[in-house]
Amino acid sequence: MPSPQSLQWIEPLECAAALEAAGIFGAANWILLYSGVRTSYSGRYSILAFNPLDTIESHDLSLFAAALSNDKTTYENAWFGYLGYGLKDSLETLEHDKPGAFTLPNLVMTRYADIIRFDHDEKTVTVLSGTCTDIAAAPPVQPLPEAGKITSNMSKTSYLANVASLITRIHDGEFYQANLTRKFYGTFAREPHAFSLFRTLCRVTPAAYSAFIKIGDTYVLSSSPEQFMSIDANGTMRARPIKGTMPRFADLKEDEKSRQRLENSEKDRAENLMIVDLMRNDFSRSCIPGSVAAESLFDITSHATVHHLSSTVVGQKISQCSTIDAISHCFPPGSMTGAPKIRAMNACTQLEQLERGIYSGAIGWLGGDGSGELSVVIRTLICRSSNFEFQVGGGIVSDSNPELERLETIDKAKGILIALGITQANLQL
């Protein structure tokens, strides 16, 4: 590869906005993986990739597995994009979902000619591939057109009934936990400027795993706090599943009480531990025996609108196991399925009726040396023309309270609602 080119520091959101405004991206697909929050385990780098070389769109992993090289440097032959939840149907024998309004391939991964890396710690900008001149100032965020009333695939009444039915099935011993989700739809008065909306979302609810993807006439705007999996060039695997949520409050005393309620909640700890055990089992399919462990349990992470409970699972990949094999052994992310995985997914498919699409899948990059990092697709808007959708959910366990579970999903949707200029009352469906 040519020697990397260094540029003067510019924030990734400003850089992408300036290049888009200058017409550098044209009508082609492009992606920004944006780290809006620095954590102890991630958030150092943001990556902007544009000028597509090759794109794989598929409903299974086979084409992508054949194309992904494992003998190049990290960003040489790197691929960027998403793995949708629907890939589950090619990995296991499962009940199939009905198509939704925003039908997309289960997998879209692209190699790009131009890759720019932003180091938030060192405040450096490096052109890893392609060429780029100094970048002009970013244009201002464009005002968002008014969003109309939101509809859902589940009314408030049906959501509560579905949660109750899952609790009954848990008591009957069918599964331990099921991650039930609701899909919401809306329409803008006119087509919004998608990247301006993304910049607003990142300001309202900053996250370590924010991402913007242009795929034809569809835009994916994600502000995810959750890591699905990271793999380094030496085969060290990590996952940081989130399970357990409490709302944030403007009043500091109330906010601290909420954080402590989460920290001391036996229900949320049990919910988290179930997914940790699930991820340990998934990791064991790809890792050296004895190397899989829970590196940390029940960490409290505070975000703009919620407190979360998260844990970290680590393992050392067997050398004969490819990165794609390791991902497929863990896909979909356990925090979005429940446990046992197959029964929980089938139960949720029966109740949700519509395919989740990208939601509950993974977004990120995979390098030519077998390394990579993927987020869990939550807190994510899908926009096409003047239409949008998003999805929220939560883990249902034996002592879940249906109304409290509903309120938790609204707490999770709060950042998206603020970015859209919509009141929470619109979700009282």
Helices and strands as residue ranges (DSSP letters): E 5-7, H 12-21, E 30-34, E 45-58, H 62-67, E 79-83, G 85-87, H 88-91, E 107-119, E 124-129, E 151-152, H 156-171, E 177-187, H 194-204, E 209-215, E 218-224, E 227-231, E 236-240, E 242-247, H 252-263, H 266-284, E 293-302, E 306-316, H 323-330, G 334-336, E 338-339, H 341-352, E 362-366, E 372-376, E 380-384, E 387-396, H 402-420, G 424-427
